[in-house]
Amino acid sequence: MSDDVSRQRLLEQIEQDAAQLQRELHACARCALFAVGRNLELAEPASLEVALKTAIPLSGGVAGVRKQCGGLIGGVMAIGLGMVKYDARTAHPEERKPVMVAAKRFYRWFESEFGHANCYDLREMHLGRFFDMTDPEEAAKFAAAGGHEFCAGVVG
């Protein structure tokens, strides 16, 4: 099997896992990070668990305040997990540059692919409005509008 075929299968597996995790668990930033982190083995399970916990409140446009999409944020976090090989508690400006370039490239791709980077704009464009996921009635309306499936498509 060629490297290109193996790479394509791995990418497809990441997409499938991310979408399924979003359908089951929600919290888009966590689901994107988990699928990439697990499939690419970017961290030891305990370290990945810590990162996943930090990703949960980044969902819904950063704690539901309508900012950057959690799927985008989870992807950027995965880039950091995969590319940062130095002690992150210390300054490494030269080693940080390629990480920033990769994250910026992903951000621009995401905007191009989905039309927006903000959760609010994505939901407004595809679901007709934003839903406050901290309100149980709004969360039920989001689910009824197909929101979880829409977000699974974005995350995966």
N, C-alpha and C positions, 0 to 999 in steps of 0.2 A: 504494500500500500504506500502510495506516495505521501510525502510530507504535506502537500496541499490538500489531499483527501483527508488525511488525519486531522489537519487543522480545521477543515470545514466541518468535519463530524464533531469535533470538540466545540466549535462555536455553536453549532446547532444544539448540542447537548446543554450548553450554558443557557441558550435562549429558551429551550424547553423547560429547564429547571427553574429559571427565573420566573417565567410565566406561571408555572404550576405553583411555585411558592407564593406568588402574589395572589393567586386565586384562593389558596388555602389559608395563608397567614396574614396577608395584607402587609402594610408597612413597607412601601415600595423601596425605600433606600436599603433597608435590611435585606430584602429579597434579591435585589440586584447584586449587592455586595456578597451575600451568601452564595449565590449561584456561581459567580466568578471565583470567589475565594476557595470554595470547595473543589470545583472542577480543575482549577489550575494549581491547587495545593499551595496557595500563597502564604499560608501561616499555619502554625500548629493549631489544632482544634481549640485549645483554651484561649489562645490569642485571638483567633477568629471570633470566638464567642464574645470577647470583650469588645471587639470592633462592631459586631452586630448589635450589641446593646447600645452603643453610642449612635448607631445609625437609626434606631427606631424613632426617636423624636424628630428626625430630619425629614420624615415622610409628610405627605400632604402639603408640600410647599414650605417646609421647615416649620414643624409644629402646627401645621394647619393655617399658617398666616399668609398663604398664597404666593410664596416666593418660589425659589428654584424647585423643580420637580425632584422628588426623592429618588426616582430611578436614575436621573442624571447624577445626583449627589453620590448615590451608591456606586455608580460606575467610576466616578472620579476617585472615590475612596479606594476602590479596587486597583486603580492605576497606582495610587500611592503604596498600597500593600505590595504590589508586584514589582515596583521599580525602586523604591527606597531601600537601599542595601546598607546604609550607614546608620549610625546611632541617631535616631530622630530627636534626641534631646540635645543635640549639639548642632552648631552652624556648619553647613556645607554648601555655600552658595553655588559653587560650580557643579556639584553633583545634583543639586536641586533643579538646575535649568532644564535638563531633558525631561524630568518629571513634569515640570510646568508646561513644557511644549506639548507633551503627550496629552495632558489633561485639557489644555486649550484646544487641541485638535479634536478630542472627543466632544468637548462642549460645543464646538462649531458644527461638528457632524450631527449631534443631537438636535440642535436648532434647525439645521437644514432638513433633517429627516422628519421631524415632528412639527415643525412650524413655529415652535416656541420653546423656551427653556423654563418658563414659569408654570407651575402647577395650575394656577388660576386660569391662565390663558389657554392651556391645553384642555382643561375641562370645559371652559366656556366655548371653545371652538368645537369640540367633539361631543360634548354632552349637553350643551345649551346653557349651562350655568355652573357655578362653583357650589360645592356642598360642604358644609361645616361638619367634619367627621367627628367632632367632639360632642355633637348633638345627636342623640339616638334617632330622632325622627329624620334628621337630615341624612344620617348614615343609611337609614332604610331607603330613603328616596334615591340616594346615590346607587345603592345596590340594584334597586328596581330599574334605574335608568341604564343599567349595564356598565356602571362605573368600574366595577372590579375587573370585568373582562377587558374594558378599554385600557385600564392601567396595566393589566397583564400583558397586553400587546406592546405597551411602551417599555415596560421593564424587561420583557423578553425580546 
